[in-house]
Amino acid sequence: VQLQASGGGLVQPGGSLRLSCAASGRTSSHYLMMGWFRQAPGKERKFVAAISWSGGSTYYADSVKGRFTISRDNAKNTVSVQMNSLKPGDTAVYYCAAKIYYSDYTPIRSRPVEYDVWGQGTLVTVSS
């Protein structure tokens, strides 16, 4: 499984941005629980949001709750995060990640070490 993130860019405070992550490879033989993380310069990678394989369960970091919405389209093998009311503190490189399961029971995880596959990251800069 490979992941390709896209959608980053420069946005003003209060603005919105939508990040997408496309999965490719042997996706049909796995059940992927997907997550987004971010890493600001000089800081550790932190959890942002995650979604179960079915899309029925989602989980957010407190810092983005109410502003970010994660979603997925399994027919297109994509997961997205809609980011609204962006703040300068949201500036970071955003990574999508997948934890591989072999059944449709895909408990959400929030620690980077629990994920199996990572995308290359996309930079989000919130600045006026």
C-alpha positions in Angstrom: 0.0 0.0 0.0 1.2 3.5 -0.9 -0.2 6.8 0.1 0.0 10.1 -1.7 -1.1 13.3 0.1 -2.0 16.5 -1.7 -3.8 19.8 -1.2 -1.4 21.8 1.0 -0.7 25.4 0.5 -0.7 28.9 1.9 -3.9 30.2 3.4 -4.8 33.2 5.5 -6.0 32.8 9.1 -9.6 32.0 9.2 -9.4 30.4 5.8 -10.1 26.8 4.7 -8.1 24.1 3.0 -8.9 20.5 2.0 -6.2 17.8 2.1 -6.6 14.5 0.3 -4.8 11.2 0.5 -5.0 8.6 -2.2 -4.1 5.0 -1.4 -2.8 2.6 -4.1 -1.4 -0.8 -4.3 -3.0 -3.9 -2.6 -5.8 -1.9 -1.1 -8.5 -4.5 -2.0 -7.0 -7.1 0.3 -6.7 -4.9 3.4 -9.0 -2.8 5.5 -7.3 0.5 6.1 -7.9 2.7 9.1 -6.7 6.1 8.1 -5.3 9.0 10.0 -3.8 12.5 9.6 -0.9 13.7 11.6 1.0 17.0 11.5 4.5 18.0 12.3 5.6 21.6 12.9 9.2 22.6 12.6 11.3 21.4 15.5 8.4 19.6 17.0 7.2 16.0 17.2 4.6 14.5 14.9 1.1 14.9 16.4 -2.2 13.2 15.8 -4.9 15.3 14.0 -7.8 13.0 13.1 -8.6 9.4 12.1 -11.4 7.5 10.5 -12.3 3.8 10.6 -12.5 1.7 7.5 -16.3 2.0 7.3 -16.3 5.7 8.0 -18.6 5.1 10.9 -16.1 6.2 13.6 -14.0 9.3 13.7 -11.7 10.8 16.3 -10.1 14.2 16.5 -7.4 15.9 18.5 -8.9 18.5 20.8 -7.0 21.2 19.0 -8.9 20.7 15.8 -12.2 19.4 17.1 -15.1 21.4 15.6 -12.8 22.9 12.8 -11.6 19.8 10.9 -13.7 17.1 9.4 -12.2 13.8 8.2 -14.0 11.7 5.5 -13.3 8.9 3.1 -14.5 7.4 -0.1 -13.6 3.7 -0.3 -14.7 3.4 -3.9 -12.0 5.9 -4.8 -9.5 4.8 -2.1 -9.2 8.3 -0.8 -9.4 10.0 2.6 -9.7 13.8 3.1 -9.7 16.3 5.8 -11.6 19.5 5.5 -9.8 22.2 7.6 -11.8 25.3 8.4 -11.1 28.3 10.6 -7.4 27.8 10.2 -5.0 29.4 12.7 -1.3 30.1 12.5 -0.8 27.3 14.9 -2.1 24.8 12.3 1.0 25.5 10.2 2.8 22.2 9.7 3.6 19.4 7.3 0.5 17.2 7.3 0.9 13.4 6.8 -1.7 10.8 6.0 -1.1 7.4 7.4 -2.8 4.0 7.3 -3.0 1.2 9.8 -3.6 -2.1 8.0 -6.3 -4.5 9.3 -7.4 -7.8 7.9 -11.0 -7.6 8.9 -13.6 -4.8 8.8 -13.2 -4.2 12.5 -10.7 -1.3 12.5 -10.3 0.4 15.9 -9.0 3.9 15.6 -5.5 4.6 16.8 -3.8 7.9 17.5 -0.1 7.2 18.1 2.2 7.4 15.1 3.9 4.2 16.0 0.7 2.3 15.5 0.4 3.1 11.8 2.0 1.0 9.1 2.2 3.1 6.1 2.9 6.9 5.6 2.5 9.3 2.8 5.1 11.9 1.9 3.5 14.9 3.6 2.1 18.1 2.4 2.9 21.6 3.8 0.1 23.8 5.2 1.1 27.4 6.0 -1.4 29.6 7.7 -0.2 33.2 7.6 -1.4 36.6 6.6 
